[in-house]
Amino acid sequence: MSSTRSTRPANSKSTLKGKIKEYEKQAREAERFLSRNEELPEATLFNFKSVLAQARRIIEEQKKALAEKAILEGRKQIADGLLVERNRELKEQTRRIARLLHELEELKKQKAETDEETSTFKQFLSQPDEKPRFEKFLVDQQEEKRRAEMERQNRLSSRRPAPTYEDNGASFSPR
């Protein structure tokens, strides 16, 4: 599935470039047509209708060529814009892929470290004389925690409460 995604931008990029070249070619042809300098025969009283018709035909052809050129230039600008946008998206995807690859490497490194620690721990526990020592260590650790908690509670309970005075009303003299 990822292979079709990676080929699609390349294909659309080459398609866009092809369209741009085609638009440029058509625009050059329209430009050539516009730059043609068709000479009209001099109008006289006898041929003015045919010269006028020929001039109208030339004007219409030039109008069509100008319109076509404007349309082609507009399409080329759109295609150029799309190409720039696709290039920007491609760069963003490339950055995203690089970041994800870096994260993947970090995760692989962390997994390797964790696997190594697990292996060492299993190896330590698999030794027959070490397992009872480890269990005793855990029991001692729990006892130490219980003893520390009891000492804390004893300290809290051994604290004397602050003396309380009865309040017999308003008095401004010391007792």
N, C-alpha and C positions, 0 to 999 in steps of 0.2 A: 504494500500500500504506500509506503514511503517513497518507493521508486517512482510511482506515478506522480507524486507531488513534486519530486525533484526534477522530473523531466518536463512537467507542464510549464513552469516558469521559463525554462530555456526555450521550449517550443513557442510559447506566446511571445517571448522576446524576439526570436528570429522572425516570427510572423509579423510582429509590429515593425521590425526593421524592414522587412520586405514590403509591407504596405507603405511605409514612409518613402522608400525608394521609388515605388510605383507612383505615388502622389507627386514626387519631385519630377519624375519623368513626364507625367501628364502635364504638370505645370509648365515645364520647359517647352513642350509641344504647343501649349496654348500661347506661351510667350512668343514663340517663333511665328505662330499664325498672326499674332497681333503686330509683330514687327515687320511682317510682309508689307511692302509698300506697293499695293496694286495701283497702277496708273489708270485713271479714268480718261477715256478719250475726251477731247474738248467738246463741250456741248454746243450744238448749233440748233437752229430752228428746226432742222429736219431730224436730228437724233436725240433731242433732249429727253424724250420719254424713255428711251433705252438706257441712256446714261444715268438718268434719275433712278430707274429700276436697278441698275447695276450698283449705284451708290447705296441704295437702300439695302440691297443684299449684302454688300460689304459691311455696312454699319450693323446689320443684324448678326452677321457672323462674328464681328468683333465684340458685340455685346454678349453673345453666347460664350465666346472665348474668355472674356473678362469674368463673367459669372462663374464659368467652370473653373477658372484659375482661383477665384476667391473661395469657392467651395473646397477645392483641393488644398489650398493653403490652410483653411479652417480644419479640414480633416487631418492634415499633417500636424498642426499644432495639437490637436486632441491626441493623436498617436504619440507625439513626442511627450506630452504630459503623462500619458499612460506608461510610456517606457520609463520615464523618470520615477514614477510612483512604483513601478515593479522593481526597479533597481533599489529603491529605498527599502521596500519590503524584503527584498532578497538580502540586503545588508543586515537588516534587523533579524531576520531568521538565522543568518549566519552567526550573529552575535549570540542569539538565544541558544543555538546549538552548541557553540563553544562553551557558554556558561553551564549548560546541562552536562556536557562532557566533563567539565571540571568537577562539577558536583558528583558525577558518577565515580570519577577517580577517587574523590575524597571518601565517598561511601565505601568503595572497595577497600581503601586503605583502612578505614575504621573497622570493617568486617574482618579483615585479615588480623588486625590487632586483637579484636575480640576473640576470634578463633584461636589465636595463639594463647591468650590468657586462659581461655576455657580448657585448652589442651593441657596447659601447665597445671591448672587447678585439678583437672581429672587425673593427671599423672601423679600429682601430690597425694590426692585422696586414695589412689589405687595402691599406694604403698601400705602394707599391713600395719607397720608400727607407727605410721603417721596419722592414721584415721583416729585412733583413740586420743592422741595428743590434740588433734584439731577439735574433736568433740569436747574434750576437757577445756580447751581454750574458749569455745562458745559458751559452755556452762559458767566458767569463771567470769566471762564478759557480762553475762546476764546477772550474775550475783553482784558484780561491781556496780552495775546500773541500779539494782535494787537497794544496795547499801547506800549509794549516793542519794537516792530518792528518800530513804528513811532519814538520813542525816539532815537533809533539807527540811523535811517535815518536822523533825525534832527541833531544829533551829527556829522554825516559824512558831511552833507551839511554846517554846521556851521563852520567847520574847514576852516581856511583861506588858500587859495592856496599859495604856496611858491612864493616869488617875483621872477620875471624873469628879467634878465638883457639882454640887447641887446648885441650882439656880433659884434663888429666893426672890427674885425680882430685881429691880434696877438698883444698883449700888455703885457708887463711884469711888469708894474707898478700898484700899487693898485689904486682904484678909490676913 
